[in-house]
């Protein structure tokens, strides 16, 4: 009987899995912002042993954010076919030892941080999913307004967005994550709960969305800079931001 050849797991496979892990505050993959310090893959008879080290822009980044990224990274790599064991460690953080021990022991967030932990991280995830959607909504609308400032923003539907563009695809992904409708007839400009604002409020809703987007993009710019200051050379591990997410905030002037 012919032997079945199994493809060896590569570092690229692991990094692809890590690319699905998003910094909740920056709404960017940890691979894009340079938070993955190293990946090591060791093949064994039962499968691959993977060790990943993560780094953050400061030693005092919020522990709950740090835990989300480290635990999500562990889950993402563990799901890769051919992986037999996974170690994910956070380096140079004030809570590195606590987080690394808790993750290794499978204690979960509350089991690791005890009375200091929030009741649940689900609420935090939901908050940042809403912010990510708001920012994506603003980017999509701003891209259209740059082409035609006379557009009635309140009347625009998803079917009015250009198909195939990054801003449109990003908005649809974030709507799906929140369970919001993605059919062509659905309005683009909505409140967090998916309801359509009164046309008279459209300008104010878009203005608030722009402030959220500027905050997200500003934090991303700041954190990228902090990381390269803390770890010289780490800029080589950062992926340039898409055209719709420049480091300088987008503006539409009337």
ZAPATOR-765940 format. One line per 4 residues: number of its first residue (from 1); for each residue x, y, z of C-alpha. Coordinates in nm, 4 decimals. Example, Ala and Ser with C-alpha at 12.3 -4.5 7.8 and 13.67 -1.06 7.14 Angstrom:
% ZAPATOR-765940
1> 1.2300:-0.4500:0.7800; 1.3670:-0.1060:0.7140
This chain:
% ZAPATOR-765940
1> 0.0000:0.0000:0.0000; 0.1442:0.3347:-0.1023; 0.2371:0.5711:0.1802; 0.0292:0.8858:0.2161
5> 0.2437:1.1969:0.1974; 0.1491:1.4732:0.4386; 0.2583:1.8290:0.3675; 0.4846:1.9738:0.6305
9> 0.3455:2.2635:0.8282; 0.5258:2.5868:0.7430; 0.5777:2.9127:0.9262; 0.3671:3.0754:0.6546
13> 0.0758:2.8461:0.7485; 0.1004:2.9591:1.1095; 0.1289:3.3252:1.0177; -0.1764:3.2939:0.7948
17> -0.3727:3.1664:1.0946; -0.2382:3.4488:1.3114; -0.3555:3.6897:1.0434; -0.7134:3.6147:1.1481
21> -0.6438:3.7515:1.4968; -0.7321:4.1189:1.5280; -0.6219:4.3786:1.7799; -0.9659:4.4715:1.9178
25> -0.8869:4.8407:1.9578; -0.7013:4.8949:1.6299; -0.9215:4.6672:1.4146; -0.6133:4.5332:1.2362
29> -0.4590:4.1834:1.2243; -0.1748:4.1360:1.4703; 0.0424:4.0261:1.1790; -0.0136:4.3586:0.9999
33> 0.0809:4.5755:1.2965; 0.3946:4.3763:1.3771; 0.2805:4.2191:1.7038; 0.4061:3.8723:1.6025
37> 0.7654:3.8599:1.7235; 0.8542:3.5068:1.6180; 0.7112:3.1778:1.4957; 0.8861:2.8431:1.5338
41> 0.7604:2.5146:1.3882; 0.9115:2.1814:1.4904; 0.7910:1.8681:1.3147; 0.7398:1.5528:1.5201
45> 0.5953:1.2065:1.4662; 0.2550:1.3129:1.5999; 0.2457:1.6485:1.4227; 0.3995:1.9926:1.4518
49> 0.4867:2.1728:1.7728; 0.4401:2.5467:1.7283; 0.5768:2.8234:1.9480; 0.4683:3.1826:1.8944
53> 0.5923:3.4944:2.0724; 0.3904:3.8149:2.0667; 0.4967:4.1696:2.1578; 0.2985:4.4871:2.2184
57> 0.3806:4.8577:2.1800; 0.4165:4.9145:2.5561; 0.4606:4.7059:2.8681; 0.1344:4.8441:3.0079
61> -0.1102:4.7770:2.7245; -0.4485:4.6898:2.8762; -0.4326:4.3337:3.0178; -0.7777:4.2459:2.8850
65> -0.6756:4.3476:2.5318; -0.3513:4.1535:2.5698; -0.5378:3.8452:2.6887; -0.7784:3.8612:2.3952
69> -0.4965:3.8661:2.1424; -0.2878:3.5966:2.3102; -0.5795:3.3581:2.3657; -0.7208:3.4214:2.0168
73> -0.3757:3.3527:1.8706; -0.3589:3.0241:2.0616; -0.7032:2.9217:1.9351; -0.6236:3.0201:1.5744
77> -0.2988:2.8242:1.5597; -0.4471:2.5246:1.7397; -0.7086:2.4957:1.4640; -0.4474:2.4625:1.1870
81> -0.4373:2.1062:1.0455; -0.1183:1.9255:1.1402; -0.0592:2.1160:1.4641; -0.0062:1.8830:1.7593
85> 0.0834:2.1362:2.0286; 0.0867:2.5143:2.0641; 0.2667:2.7528:2.2955; 0.1835:3.1212:2.2645
89> 0.3650:3.3613:2.4937; 0.3482:3.7367:2.5412; 0.6876:3.9003:2.5874; 0.7893:4.2111:2.7792
93> 0.4483:4.2959:2.9277; 0.3832:4.3845:3.2901; 0.1472:4.0848:3.3105; 0.3428:3.8498:3.0829
97> 0.4107:3.5902:3.3519; 0.0494:3.5882:3.4696; -0.0967:3.5715:3.1185; 0.1474:3.3057:2.9981
101> 0.0878:3.0852:3.3042; -0.2880:3.1214:3.2803; -0.2971:3.0410:2.9107; -0.0677:2.7411:2.9489
105> -0.2837:2.6057:3.2303; -0.6080:2.6654:3.0400; -0.7467:2.8838:3.3177; -0.9316:3.1278:3.0945
109> -0.9492:3.5016:3.1501; -1.1324:3.5023:3.4826; -0.9349:3.2075:3.6130; -0.6117:3.3907:3.5299
113> -0.6945:3.7368:3.6639; -0.9283:3.6380:3.9468; -1.1118:3.9274:4.1120; -0.9416:4.1752:3.8778
117> -1.1139:4.0247:3.5747; -1.4310:4.1630:3.4252; -1.7349:3.9372:3.4390; -1.6914:3.8556:3.0726
121> -1.4923:3.9650:2.7707; -1.7966:3.9197:2.5466; -1.9109:4.2741:2.6144; -1.5681:4.4097:2.5274
125> -1.5621:4.2170:2.2016; -1.9088:4.3457:2.1130; -1.8078:4.7061:2.1845; -1.5098:4.6896:1.9517
129> -1.7071:4.5085:1.6817; -1.9506:4.8001:1.6857; -1.6664:5.0516:1.6657; -1.5067:4.8598:1.3783
133> -1.8384:4.8639:1.1926; -1.8871:5.2356:1.2532; -1.5391:5.3122:1.1216; -1.5898:5.0889:0.8157
137> -1.9260:5.2543:0.7476; -1.7656:5.5988:0.7567; -1.4830:5.4932:0.5245; -1.7282:5.3562:0.2680
141> -1.9430:5.6691:0.2772; -1.6433:5.9026:0.2686; -1.5097:5.7242:-0.0394; -1.8415:5.7908:-0.2166
145> -1.8622:6.1515:-0.1002; -1.5182:6.2196:-0.2356; -1.6552:6.1335:-0.5775; -1.9885:6.3130:-0.5412
149> -2.0465:6.5482:-0.2500; -2.4098:6.5981:-0.3473; -2.5065:6.2418:-0.2542; -2.7951:6.1929:-0.0135
153> -2.6129:5.9887:0.2508; -2.9316:5.8951:0.4344; -3.0777:5.7341:0.1210; -2.7763:5.5255:0.0201
157> -2.8075:5.1473:0.0306; -2.5447:4.8760:0.0209; -2.6334:4.8244:-0.3434; -2.5090:5.1773:-0.4136
161> -2.1581:5.0933:-0.2920; -1.9030:4.9978:-0.5589; -1.8706:4.6210:-0.5768; -1.5257:4.4753:-0.5350
165> -1.3745:4.7742:-0.3560; -1.1930:4.7261:-0.0259; -1.4188:4.9680:0.1612; -1.7313:4.7813:0.0523
169> -1.5936:4.4352:0.1364; -1.4682:4.5562:0.4751; -1.8062:4.7049:0.5633; -1.9926:4.3877:0.4654
173> -1.7608:4.1737:0.6812; -1.8203:4.3944:0.9826; -2.1945:4.3980:0.9305; -2.1929:4.0180:0.9171
177> -1.9980:4.0078:1.2441; -2.2750:4.2120:1.4096; -2.5595:4.0238:1.2467; -2.6697:4.3307:1.0491
181> -2.8370:4.2849:0.7083; -2.6068:4.2745:0.4077; -2.8632:4.2663:0.1262; -2.8374:4.5381:-0.1415
185> -3.1495:4.7171:-0.0156; -3.0133:4.7656:0.3374; -2.9209:5.1256:0.4265; -2.5518:5.2060:0.4611
189> -2.5862:5.4701:0.7315; -2.7260:5.3033:1.0436; -2.7111:5.3230:1.4197; -2.5314:5.0509:1.6171
193> -2.8518:4.8471:1.6333; -2.8928:4.8590:1.2556; -3.1788:5.1094:1.2570; -3.1819:5.3857:0.9988
197> -3.1424:5.7367:1.1411; -3.3894:6.0094:1.0626; -3.2719:6.1937:0.7481; -3.2422:6.5110:0.9526
201> -2.9911:6.3336:1.1782; -2.7822:6.1836:0.8978; -2.5140:6.4518:0.9031; -2.4740:6.4257:1.2800
205> -2.4581:6.0442:1.2666; -2.1914:6.0567:0.9961; -1.9960:6.3150:1.1934; -1.9970:6.0914:1.5016
209> -1.8927:5.7967:1.2847; -1.6037:6.0033:1.1519; -1.4841:6.0755:1.5054; -1.4855:5.7008:1.5797
213> -1.2913:5.6262:1.2614; -1.0354:5.8964:1.3343; -0.9915:5.7555:1.6852; -0.9371:5.4014:1.5521
217> -0.6942:5.5162:1.2835; -0.5132:5.7483:1.5229; -0.4625:5.4679:1.7740; -0.3302:5.2429:1.4976
221> -0.0828:5.5083:1.3854; 0.0272:5.5718:1.7442; 0.0719:5.2026:1.8286; 0.2699:5.1315:1.5123
225> 0.5047:5.4149:1.6012; 0.5397:5.3021:1.9623; 0.6215:4.9485:1.8523; 0.8993:5.0611:1.6200
229> 1.0406:5.2825:1.8940; 1.0348:5.0007:2.1468; 1.1603:4.7367:1.9039; 1.3861:4.8945:1.6402
233> 1.3518:4.7105:1.3117; 0.9986:4.5900:1.3829; 0.8691:4.8210:1.1092; 0.9826:4.5520:0.8657
237> 0.7149:4.3264:1.0161; 0.4373:4.5801:0.9615; 0.2129:4.5738:0.6553; 0.1290:4.9084:0.4918
241> -0.2268:5.0175:0.5579; -0.4813:4.9955:0.2723; -0.5463:5.3084:0.0664; -0.8745:5.3671:0.2484
245> -0.6987:5.3620:0.5867; -0.4124:5.6110:0.5580; -0.2263:5.7370:0.8616; -0.3552:6.0893:0.7993
249> -0.7258:6.1070:0.8884; -0.9657:6.1286:0.5944; -1.1819:6.4381:0.5779; -1.4679:6.5529:0.3597
253> -1.5020:6.9304:0.3583; -1.8229:7.1012:0.2533
